[in-house]
Amino acid sequence: MVKNKGKRKWYLLTAGLALIASAVYWWLPASHIETPPPADITVQFTTKRFDRDLWETRDQLRANAAALEATYGNFLPFYAEQMVQVSRANDPGLYDNLSAFLHDPYIDTVYRDVLSHYKDFSVIDKDFDKAFRFYKKYFPEAQTYDIITLVSGFKYKTALIDSAVLVGLDLYLGSSYRYYPMVDFMTLYLMRRLTAEHIVPDAMQLILEDLIPDYGTSTKMLTRMLETGKVQYALHQILPDAPDSLLFGYSSEQWDWITVNERNIWAYMLNRDILYTDDLGEVARFMNDGPFTNGLPEASPARLGAFIGYRIIAAYLEQNPEISLPALFANNNYEQIFKESAYKPKG
């Protein structure tokens, strides 16, 4: 499954890490009428519970390695080396090292909590099916992925490998999960996103980012804003029933603040000539995650550049409704996109 030539993308815990009842999975009011997925589009994907399969074989891991390989390919050594980092993939002691990790009382307790919370994955599978169907509607040539669930020891939320999205369920146990405050560099704004309702948006965002070559590597503010804006716009189309605040990772209060202050944010950026800067500090201030944006009121959320980028992309497509999402994603002339958007902030 894991090929050397394939691309791999990661969501580190620091990049943005509730369990809620399935009946209110998107926190929608009872009167809300959900958008049905495209009736003429079907997708084929499989959810594989690597977390459960691994723990069930941990006492005889070496003997059961062949059975795991039949289901997961060479994912087991990859998991040991890259995800939980307990052994080199070619280390003769791989199975012993991995077994010791799986028998650690702390890790075992986390796994038991994952199993309790996610014994039934059918609701999330249903949401993945709907998201993948919208994804194929807008990106008909793009591949879809299987889902592999795992426990990473609080290292990764989601990752993308050649044929699957990896979902670290130990980072979706709810914002008040007892062990999260003990994790290094865990903060309140990150814990707020460690929820079941974030699983599908996180996974779909990662898939969309992978469609943009070298996503997130530019030092130019406008490029970073608009490539992020592309992803956010497409994410809104693929998950049409999800709240805006959820898709941006904001609280409802932060979303209220940013929508009321859109004009002020834009004026602030223009007055300081931020739009065309390649100053890494300024780019980080407007594009990186955090509790709020430094230099602005603490009520302001982080990633203001992502929000403005989304609004510019929305304006561009309003001006050019014939442009498809694949064509949008293929266009890296961000100066042209910005000029043709005729963006005017609300507020």
C-alpha positions in Angstrom: 0.0 0.0 0.0 2.7 2.5 0.9 4.8 3.1 -2.2 8.2 4.8 -2.2 7.3 6.9 -5.2 4.0 8.1 -3.7 3.3 11.4 -2.1 2.6 11.6 1.6 1.0 14.5 3.4 0.7 14.9 7.1 -1.4 16.9 9.6 0.8 17.2 12.6 -0.9 17.8 15.9 0.5 21.3 15.9 -1.2 22.0 12.5 -4.6 21.9 14.0 -6.1 19.3 16.0 -16.8 16.7 21.1 -17.5 13.6 20.4 -21.1 14.3 19.7 -24.1 12.2 19.2 -24.7 11.0 15.7 -28.1 12.7 15.6 -26.4 16.1 15.8 -23.3 15.3 14.0 -23.0 18.6 12.2 -24.6 20.6 15.0 -27.4 21.6 12.7 -30.8 22.8 13.8 -33.6 20.2 13.5 -35.3 22.3 10.8 -32.3 22.2 8.5 -32.8 20.3 5.3 -29.6 18.6 4.3 -28.2 18.8 0.8 -28.5 15.3 -0.8 -25.4 13.9 -2.5 -25.4 13.6 -6.3 -27.7 10.7 -7.1 -25.9 9.8 -10.3 -22.5 9.4 -8.6 -21.3 6.4 -6.6 -17.9 5.9 -5.0 -16.1 2.8 -3.8 -14.1 3.0 -0.6 -13.4 0.8 2.4 -12.8 1.7 6.0 -10.3 -0.5 7.6 -9.9 -0.5 11.4 -6.2 -0.9 11.7 -6.4 0.2 15.3 -8.6 -2.7 16.2 -6.9 -5.3 14.0 -3.5 -4.4 15.4 -4.6 -4.6 19.1 -6.3 -7.9 18.6 -3.0 -9.4 17.3 -0.6 -7.7 19.6 0.1 -10.8 21.7 1.3 -12.7 18.6 2.3 -9.9 16.4 5.0 -11.7 14.5 2.8 -14.7 13.9 0.0 -12.5 12.6 2.1 -10.2 10.5 1.2 -12.1 7.3 -2.5 -11.7 8.0 -2.0 -8.0 8.6 0.0 -7.7 5.4 -2.8 -9.4 3.4 -5.2 -6.6 4.4 -2.8 -3.6 4.8 0.1 -4.3 2.5 3.4 -3.1 4.0 1.6 -0.6 6.2 2.7 -2.2 9.5 6.4 -1.4 9.3 5.5 2.0 8.0 3.3 2.6 11.0 6.0 1.5 13.4 8.7 3.7 11.8 6.8 6.8 10.6 3.7 7.1 12.7 4.5 5.9 16.2 8.3 5.9 15.7 9.1 2.9 17.8 11.2 0.9 15.3 13.0 1.1 12.0 11.0 -0.7 9.4 13.8 -3.2 8.7 14.8 -3.6 12.3 14.9 -7.3 13.4 13.3 -6.2 16.7 10.4 -4.4 14.9 7.7 -6.8 16.3 9.0 -6.8 19.8 9.3 -3.0 19.8 5.9 -2.5 18.4 4.4 -5.0 20.9 5.9 -3.2 23.8 4.3 0.0 22.5 0.9 -1.6 22.2 1.2 -3.1 25.7 2.1 0.2 27.3 -0.6 0.8 29.9 -1.0 4.5 28.9 -1.3 3.7 25.2 -3.6 0.7 25.9 -5.9 2.9 27.9 -6.1 5.4 25.1 -6.9 2.6 22.6 -9.7 1.3 24.9 -11.2 4.8 25.0 -11.0 4.9 21.1 -12.7 1.6 20.9 -15.4 2.7 23.2 -16.0 6.0 21.4 -15.8 4.6 17.9 -17.1 1.1 18.2 -19.6 2.0 15.5 -18.0 4.0 12.6 -21.1 3.8 10.3 -22.2 7.4 10.8 -18.8 8.8 9.8 -18.6 6.3 6.9 -21.9 7.7 5.7 -20.5 11.2 5.9 -17.4 10.1 4.0 -19.5 8.6 1.3 -21.5 11.8 0.9 -18.3 13.9 0.9 -16.6 11.6 -1.7 -19.6 11.8 -3.9 -19.5 15.6 -4.0 -15.7 15.4 -4.5 -16.2 13.3 -7.6 -18.9 15.7 -8.8 -16.5 18.6 -8.8 -13.3 16.6 -9.4 -14.4 13.7 -11.6 -10.9 12.7 -12.6 -9.5 12.7 -9.1 -8.9 9.5 -7.1 -10.8 8.6 -4.0 -9.2 6.9 -1.0 -9.8 4.2 1.5 -10.0 5.1 5.2 -7.6 3.5 7.7 -8.2 4.3 11.4 -5.4 4.0 13.9 -4.0 5.1 17.2 -0.8 7.2 16.8 0.0 8.1 20.4 -1.3 11.7 19.9 1.1 12.3 17.0 -1.1 12.6 13.9 -4.7 13.5 13.2 -4.8 12.7 9.5 -2.3 11.7 6.9 -2.5 10.9 3.2 -0.7 8.0 1.6 -0.9 6.6 -1.9 -4.3 5.0 -1.6 -5.7 5.9 1.8 -6.5 8.6 4.3 -5.1 7.7 7.7 -7.2 8.9 10.7 -5.7 9.0 14.2 -8.8 8.4 16.3 -6.9 9.2 19.5 -7.0 12.8 18.4 -10.7 12.8 17.9 -11.9 11.9 21.4 -13.6 15.1 22.3 -12.3 18.5 23.5 -12.5 17.5 27.2 -10.8 14.1 26.9 -8.8 13.5 30.1 -5.4 13.0 28.6 -5.2 15.9 26.2 -4.1 18.5 28.8 -1.1 16.2 29.5 0.1 16.3 25.9 3.1 18.6 25.2 2.2 21.7 23.2 -1.5 21.0 23.5 -3.5 24.2 23.9 -7.2 25.1 24.4 -7.7 26.2 20.8 -6.3 22.9 19.6 -8.4 20.8 22.0 -11.5 22.5 20.7 -11.0 20.7 17.3 -10.3 17.3 18.7 -13.9 16.2 17.9 -15.7 13.6 15.8 -17.3 16.3 13.6 -13.8 17.4 12.4 -12.8 13.9 11.0 -14.4 14.3 7.6 -13.5 18.0 7.0 -9.9 17.3 8.1 -9.6 14.4 5.7 -11.2 16.2 2.8 -9.1 19.3 3.3 -6.0 17.2 3.2 -7.1 15.5 -0.1 -7.8 18.9 -1.6 -4.5 20.3 -0.5 -2.8 17.4 -2.3 -4.2 18.6 -5.6 -2.1 21.7 -5.4 1.6 21.1 -6.1 3.9 22.4 -3.3 0.9 23.5 -1.3 1.9 25.8 1.6 5.5 26.2 0.6 5.4 29.6 -1.0 6.9 32.6 0.8 4.5 35.0 -0.9 1.4 36.2 1.0 -0.9 36.4 -2.0 0.0 32.9 -3.2 -0.5 31.4 0.3 -3.8 33.2 0.7 -5.3 32.2 -2.6 -4.1 28.6 -2.7 -5.7 28.2 0.8 -8.7 30.1 -0.5 -9.1 27.5 -3.3 -9.0 24.7 -0.8 -11.6 26.4 1.5 -13.9 27.2 -1.4 -13.8 23.6 -2.7 -14.3 22.3 0.9 -17.4 24.3 1.2 -18.8 22.8 -2.0 -17.9 19.2 -1.0 -19.3 19.6 2.5 -22.3 21.9 1.8 -24.0 21.3 5.2 -21.0 21.9 7.4 -21.0 25.2 9.3 -18.4 27.8 8.0 -16.9 27.9 11.5 -16.2 24.2 11.4 -14.6 24.2 8.1 -12.2 27.1 9.1 -11.6 25.6 12.6 -13.1 28.6 14.3 -15.4 28.9 17.3 -18.8 30.4 16.5 -17.7 33.6 18.3 -14.6 33.8 16.2 -16.7 33.3 13.0 -19.0 36.1 14.1 -16.0 38.4 14.7 -14.4 37.7 11.4 -17.5 38.2 9.3 -18.4 41.4 11.1 -14.8 42.7 10.6 -14.1 41.6 7.1 -13.8 45.1 5.8 -11.6 46.1 8.7 -9.3 43.2 8.1 -9.0 44.0 4.4 -8.2 47.7 5.2 -5.6 46.6 7.8 -3.9 44.4 5.2 -3.9 47.1 2.5 -2.7 49.9 4.8 0.3 47.8 5.8 1.0 46.6 2.3 0.7 43.0 3.5 -0.9 41.5 0.4 2.3 41.3 -1.6 4.8 40.8 1.2 7.2 37.9 1.3 8.2 38.7 4.9 8.1 35.3 6.6 7.0 36.8 9.9 4.1 38.6 8.3 3.1 35.5 6.3 3.2 33.4 9.4 1.1 36.0 11.3 -1.7 35.8 8.8 -1.5 32.2 7.7 -0.3 30.1 10.7 -2.6 28.6 13.3 -2.9 30.0 16.8 -5.4 31.3 19.4 -5.7 34.7 17.7 -3.8 37.0 15.3 -1.0 38.9 17.0 -1.4 42.6 16.8 -5.2 42.4 16.6 -7.8 42.0 19.3 -7.8 38.7 21.1 -11.3 38.1 19.7 -9.8 37.8 16.3 -9.1 34.2 15.1 -5.8 33.1 13.5 -5.4 32.4 9.8 -7.1 35.6 8.7 -5.3 35.3 5.3 -7.1 32.0 4.7 -10.4 33.7 5.3 -9.7 36.6 3.0 -8.3 34.2 0.4 -11.5 32.3 0.5 -13.5 35.4 0.0 -11.3 36.5 -3.0 -11.7 33.0 -4.6 -15.5 33.2 -4.1 -15.6 36.6 -5.7 -13.4 35.4 -8.6 -15.8 32.5 -9.3 -18.8 34.7 -9.1 -17.2 36.8 -11.8 -16.2 33.7 -13.8 -18.9 31.1 -13.2 -17.8 29.0 -16.2 -14.6 28.1 -14.5 -14.6 24.6 -13.0 -12.9 23.7 -9.8 -10.2 21.6 -11.6 -9.5 24.6 -13.8 -9.3 26.8 -10.7 -6.9 24.5 -9.0 -4.7 24.3 -12.1 -4.4 28.1 -12.4 -1.5 29.4 -10.3 -1.6 32.9 -11.7 -2.6 34.4 -8.4 -2.2 38.0 -9.5 -4.6 37.5 -12.3 -7.1 35.7 -10.1 -7.0 38.5 -7.6 -7.4 41.3 -10.2 -10.3 39.4 -11.9 -12.1 38.8 -8.6 -12.9 42.5 -8.2 -13.1 41.5 -4.5 -15.0 43.9 -2.2 -15.2 43.0 1.4 -18.4 42.9 3.3 -19.1 44.9 6.4 
